[in-house]
Amino acid sequence: MARPHNDNFLRALLREPVDYTPLWLMRQAGRYLPEYNETRRRAGNFLNLCKSPSMACEVTLQPLARYKLDAAILFSDILTIPDAMGLGLYFAEGEGPKFERPLREEWAIRDLTVPDPYDHLRYVLDAVSEIRRALDNSVPLIGFSGSPFTLACYMVEGGGSSDHRTIKTMLYQRPDLLHHILDINAQAVTAYLNAQIEAGAQAVQIFDTWGGALSHRAFQEFSLAYLKKVVSGLKKSHDGERVPCIVFTKGGGQWLESMADIGCDALGLDWTTSLGDARRRVGDKVALQGNLDPITLFAGPDAIAAEATRVLEDYASTGGPMTGHVFNLGHGISQFTPPEHVTALVETVHNFRA
Ligand code: CP3
């Protein structure tokens, strides 16, 4: 199977020469786009949208029709895994994700099993195949999953949390129980990502959204160790092409050296870390992805161009070859972002030359 016509994203991740710095945006398909809100209305709710391969395909393509992005990302959610485990995922309007049966009792934790992605998560794999057909080799498709720890946060808290009190109490009081959950999650994430790769995902990203909420020591033991387990179990290539893996720990800037050693191809950075410093710290072990503050997109086109250029120049300041950088936001795009502001960002990144 050949690379897509525009393979700058894959080349940057594999640190091969690129024509320009490629970009995509975390949450690029979402509520800031009126066409997304229209499809979601038709679906009835967000979960129906995720569970319909044809509608998931439709919204995956929406940002690519508007902007010259260099990759598509599967439209889904990280919480499909705990949903498949039987925790009862639902989205209360305006309140974010919730679980009917949060994972707290020892018996429930001992009963937890690894879902078979070809059975309980078939709808995701069907969406991947349908999106690949629709993309027709134009740009690569990214598959994704949450990290074992980030999934455990939602599973144990039963939804979002400002202080992660329940899971962190478990971490300090019953580390054995948390390790059991993380071990099951790592197996589930590995099988899920490998199934996405088999179905046609050309790169994968692991979202460790809450790893940065852990202490220095706890991060190594409860998040990084399981990220490493997942990465080492991933298929490295499919159809004769390498399938690069990106690990994004929000708030993980202080751990880049140890993260660069787990076998992934790239690290995602939030906006609190300098890309140039990061490059000097990790050397040529991994590619880097990031890291514009998403709120920059609320300022006008001139401010957006200036800030994006700062990010690009910070990376270029290392003087290395112009590859190994995938431009992105430091976290997901806000639902209140004016869609027309994204155009200025895409143009600035594509026209930049060090
Ligand atoms: O990047 C993309 O375009 C792909 C789609 C995608 C979604 N969620 C769609 C979504 C991806 C990659 C995710 C990942 C995800 N989901 C993460 C990790 C990334 C991150 O932001 O740190 C997390 C923590 C979740 C869990 C989740 N799903 C939350 C907390 C919420 C509520 C968000 C909010 O702002 O209310 C969701 C819902 C969700 N996932 C939406 C979208 C487009 C909004 C749902 C809607 O239409 O109402």
Residues whose N, C-alpha, C, O or C-beta is under 5 A from the ligand:
A	BS01	CP3	L25 M26 R27 Q28 A29 G30 R31 F46 I73 L74 F75 S76 D77 I78 G96 P97 F207 T209 G332
